[in-house]
Amino acid sequence: MNDTAYQTFQGRLAYYHPNQTGKGCAVRFELRPARRGREGYVFAELARQKSAASRQNGAIQGATFDWESRVAVKLGLTDVCALLTVLENRVAAAGGDKGLFHQTEGATAVITFRRVEQPFAGYALEVSRKEKGKEGAEPVRLRIGLSEAEGCGLRQVLAAAVFHLCFYETTVFPADADAETP
């Protein structure tokens, strides 16, 4: 009998880009795999920088981000594949010049993800979200730049996530697992 303990870890890929002016941004991606009766998706959340890093009494206090006022979007299989086409250098921008449009009961959002060369080589992710039913409400726009290395990591994570967006109840056992273990 195999005594290997299996544990589920809730993974999250996050990139934090604070700056000294306090106008940085952070993004985190979280996989929500398919379940019976529900397709899977990747949840992307962006947050504005709340405070810059500082030094107090010799200790460094890291920058903080306003996750309470985050902008979140739910990326389905088609959205994830659109991001992958950019990361794989097949197209310049996901959804073309207009980006990816999302509409819910309470808001509309436009997600733009494109390759950039200036001010650095990499990728730019921007989410613009506007609440419905709020007269004169301005859209909230958050933007973060990702380096080539960060884009490489995101490509690997999104490519691995595609399977889990479509299929559910899949268990992977180590190669040395007992053949009789379910």
C-alpha positions in Angstrom: 0.0 0.0 0.0 1.2 3.5 -0.9 1.3 5.9 2.0 1.7 9.0 -0.2 -0.4 11.8 1.1 -2.3 13.8 -1.5 -3.0 17.4 -0.8 -4.7 20.1 -2.9 -3.0 23.4 -3.1 -4.9 26.5 -4.4 -2.4 28.0 -6.8 -2.1 31.6 -7.7 0.3 33.4 -10.0 0.9 37.0 -9.0 3.0 39.8 -10.3 3.6 42.9 -8.1 5.0 46.1 -9.7 5.2 48.8 -7.0 7.1 52.0 -7.7 8.3 54.9 -5.6 5.5 57.3 -6.8 2.9 54.9 -5.5 1.3 54.4 -8.9 2.2 50.8 -9.4 -0.1 47.9 -10.0 -0.4 44.2 -9.2 -2.1 41.3 -10.9 -2.9 37.8 -9.7 -4.3 34.9 -11.7 -6.2 32.0 -10.1 -7.4 28.8 -11.8 -10.9 27.7 -11.0 -11.1 24.3 -12.7 -14.2 22.9 -14.4 -16.7 21.1 -12.1 -19.8 19.1 -13.0 -22.2 21.4 -14.7 -19.8 24.4 -14.7 -17.0 25.3 -17.1 -13.7 26.3 -15.6 -12.1 29.8 -15.8 -9.1 31.8 -14.8 -9.9 34.6 -12.4 -7.7 37.7 -12.9 -7.6 40.5 -10.4 -5.7 43.8 -10.6 -5.1 46.2 -7.8 -3.7 49.7 -7.6 -0.7 50.4 -5.4 -1.8 51.8 -2.0 1.5 52.7 -0.5 5.2 52.9 -1.5 7.9 50.9 0.2 9.4 52.7 3.2 11.9 52.3 5.9 10.8 52.7 9.5 13.2 52.2 12.5 15.6 50.3 10.2 13.0 47.9 9.0 11.7 47.9 5.4 8.0 48.0 5.0 7.0 46.7 1.6 4.6 48.4 -0.7 0.9 47.6 -0.3 -1.9 47.1 -2.8 -5.6 48.0 -2.6 -7.1 44.5 -3.0 -10.3 45.8 -1.5 -10.9 48.0 -4.6 -9.6 45.5 -7.1 -10.9 45.0 -10.6 -11.6 41.4 -11.4 -12.4 39.6 -14.6 -13.4 36.0 -15.3 -11.4 34.6 -18.2 -13.1 31.6 -20.0 -11.4 29.2 -22.3 -11.7 31.5 -25.4 -10.2 34.4 -23.4 -7.3 32.4 -22.1 -6.6 31.1 -25.6 -6.7 34.7 -26.9 -4.0 35.7 -24.3 -2.0 32.6 -25.3 -2.0 33.7 -29.0 -0.3 36.9 -27.9 2.2 35.1 -25.6 3.0 32.7 -28.4 3.7 35.6 -30.7 0.9 34.7 -33.1 -1.0 38.0 -32.9 -0.1 41.4 -31.5 -3.1 41.9 -29.3 -5.8 39.7 -27.9 -9.2 40.5 -29.5 -7.5 42.8 -32.1 -7.5 46.5 -31.6 -10.6 46.5 -29.5 -9.6 43.9 -26.9 -11.9 41.4 -25.3 -15.3 42.7 -24.3 -17.1 41.3 -21.2 -20.6 42.2 -20.1 -22.3 41.1 -16.9 -25.5 42.3 -15.2 -23.7 44.9 -13.2 -20.8 46.0 -15.4 -19.0 46.0 -18.7 -15.3 45.4 -19.1 -12.7 45.6 -21.8 -9.5 43.6 -21.4 -6.6 44.5 -23.6 -3.5 42.3 -23.7 -0.8 43.1 -26.2 2.9 42.8 -27.0 4.8 46.1 -26.3 8.3 47.2 -27.2 8.4 50.5 -25.3 9.3 51.5 -22.6 10.4 47.8 -22.4 10.0 44.6 -24.3 7.2 42.5 -22.9 3.4 42.7 -22.5 0.8 45.2 -21.4 -2.4 44.1 -19.6 -5.2 46.6 -19.1 -8.6 46.2 -17.7 -11.2 48.9 -18.0 -14.4 48.2 -16.0 -17.5 50.4 -15.9 -20.4 49.9 -13.5 -23.9 49.9 -15.1 -26.7 52.0 -13.6 -24.4 54.6 -12.0 -25.0 57.8 -13.9 -21.8 59.6 -14.8 -19.6 56.8 -13.4 -16.2 56.8 -14.9 -14.6 53.5 -15.9 -11.9 52.1 -13.6 -8.7 51.4 -15.6 -5.8 49.5 -14.3 -2.7 48.6 -16.3 0.4 46.5 -15.6 3.4 45.8 -17.8 4.9 42.3 -17.7 8.5 41.5 -18.7 9.4 38.8 -21.2 10.2 36.5 -18.3 6.9 37.2 -16.6 5.2 36.6 -19.9 7.0 33.3 -20.2 5.7 32.2 -16.8 2.2 33.3 -17.6 2.3 31.4 -20.9 3.3 28.2 -19.1 0.5 28.6 -16.4 -2.2 29.5 -18.9 -1.2 26.6 -21.3 -1.3 24.2 -18.4 -4.7 25.6 -17.3 -6.5 25.0 -20.6 -7.0 21.2 -19.8 -8.5 22.0 -16.4 -10.9 24.6 -17.9 -12.5 21.9 -20.0 -12.3 18.7 -17.9 -13.2 17.9 -14.3 -12.5 15.2 -11.7 -9.1 14.4 -13.1 -6.7 12.9 -10.7 -3.0 12.5 -11.5 -0.9 10.1 -9.5 2.8 9.9 -9.3 4.5 7.3 -11.5 5.6 5.3 -8.5 2.0 5.1 -7.1 0.7 1.7 -6.2 -1.3 0.3 -9.2 -4.2 -0.5 -6.9 -4.5 3.0 -5.6 -7.6 4.7 -7.1 
